[in-house]
Amino acid sequence: MHPPYIFQIRERPRRLEPDTTAYLLEVKSSLLESGDDEDDTKAILLWNVLEELAPRIASAASDRHACEIIEVLLEKMSPRQLCFFVHKMEGYYSHLWTNRYSSHVLQRILSKVGDIVQAEVEESLVVSEEDEERSKDVPTMATLIVAMCQEVKNEWITLVNDISASHVLRSVLCALGGRTPVAEKRGKKGKHGAIRYENMPKKTDDEKALNESKFATPPAFADTLVEIIEVMMDASDDRLANFMFDHHAGPFFSMAVRVCPQELRADCIKRLLNWDDEEVSKKRFYDYAGDTVASHFLEALSQCATPSMWTSVYERCLKGRLLEFSEHAISNYVVQNFIQYVPTKEQAEIILDEMKDSLWSLLSMHRPGVVWRLAECCVRFEINYKNFFTTLAAAVTKQESKKPAAVQKDIVPALIALELSNSQNAKISLNITGARIIETLLKFPSSIIEPLITSVLNMNSLQLTALAKDSIGSRCIIEPIWNSENEQAKISLFNKFKGNFGTLALDRNGAFSVIKCFNNMNLDYKTTITEELAEVDGKLSGNHFSSMVLTHCNVHEFKTNHEKWVSTYERKRKVKELFSDLVDDKKNKPKKKSKKKAA
């Protein structure tokens, strides 16, 4: 057990003088106006500012007006300058964590810690002579971060649900765990913009990859991280339960599950679910799943737990109740995460078997997200293609049969609920999750999804053109057809777009659909596309995206030297066919069995 916490009086810095704020504003303007070629001058200027501000750094970070200027200066500082800045804040961390302004400054500093500490661990940190001379008595960033955590050690349990300190504590967890900090959403009325973290992963990256360590860290970081989490886990059951539903403390535990060492993760999950008591753990899972805050802990659990832990939680708390949890507006996202991160093919088959007769209920309850994750599960493990598609098509037909015959829709229009706007410039309305379902279904074997392709191609040219101009519609419905091997479907889609290629080329999304079509069709169809573009090339040349289409299709060469244009693409076709034959030969050539030499 950890020692009881002792309340400490927080040391507060003095109020910042107005002259200092004016001075910082002048420095900010000077830095922003200077060019990139003046790096040495900037470095000297920043060192002068730091040394001038050294006794009042904590005051500046806490000041309502100066904190925003400080955040701008932090972006210009070198690693050793950041270390100097952090070093001069020591003694005031209890105040700085809980202050609404300085907490943002700390978060911005912590967003840069990963790269700096990794360079220190690998001894690859580049330090200029100026930096080395002026920061010779300043510890490393790793030492400073550990010292900061130790300074507020007796307050961890109270800082976790503080409106400002809770954000800092989560950033500290990321830094100690060597993870990329997560940029937190801010409301439209927020006075501070969202922090732009360095080396942010792309949204398309797999969540599993985001949960892996990104930066190298020293052993002291791991020890401090474990100590913080153990302190939280030593709290009483009632206090932990209250923390899980708290809007400030709850996200800490979701983050802790993601960043803590694997050997500690299972213990944290069991402690937070009270795993030793089966009935209590079931009740807690149920309560957490329906809460806007605590449900994120269960989502983190599904993403980070080992296969054995995932299976244990699923079989105790979710098995046989997936549809029940899917009915709720919040807990259905927990179901989606468990389906998305199902660890084995056997478990996937169990889930699909449980939900096979529930697709109509899910669509009726407006839970297409669960249907999407089930379709993804089929693709991921290459199972149940035919049964799932047949059941889903029947569910959509059953749902549409309740409507008057005049307004009944086929499977694709029904899932995406496409609505065209009367205004020419207004965006179309469609169900994004429904479009994701179709995108996933288009990855099924082509022999199974022929009715789906037919449903897409039965839409009129106005609807398909509108989809091609929409970022979701083009990515989920139109482009998969261009990228498929179904030549007849490509020709049918081409005929729907015929006469509209000039209009599509003017749109930022439609332009890429024109390029995809041009790349995947043979010469006769390429000629038709280029003829349409050549007729309106004067209008197209004034738009960035349409200019890109004109260049890609060589419209200028088509108009000035048609024979050369034709010969260019004929040559490309022959080269493509030659290489495709070589690839096919290699695939069909039997592999020679290597004879093992006798010993």
PyMOL commands that set and color helices and strands:
alter all, ss='L'
color gray80, all
select helices_A, chain A and resi 18-33+39-62+66-76+79-87+93-98+102-110+113-121+129-134+141-151+153-159+165-176+207-210+219-233+237-245+250-259+262-273+278-289+295-304+307-318+322-326+331-340+345-355+359-364+368-381+385-401+405-407+411-416+432-441+450-457+461-469+471-483+487-497+501-505+510-520+523-535+537-540+544-552+555-560+562-588
alter helices_A, ss='H'
color red, helices_A
deselect
rebuild
show_as cartoon
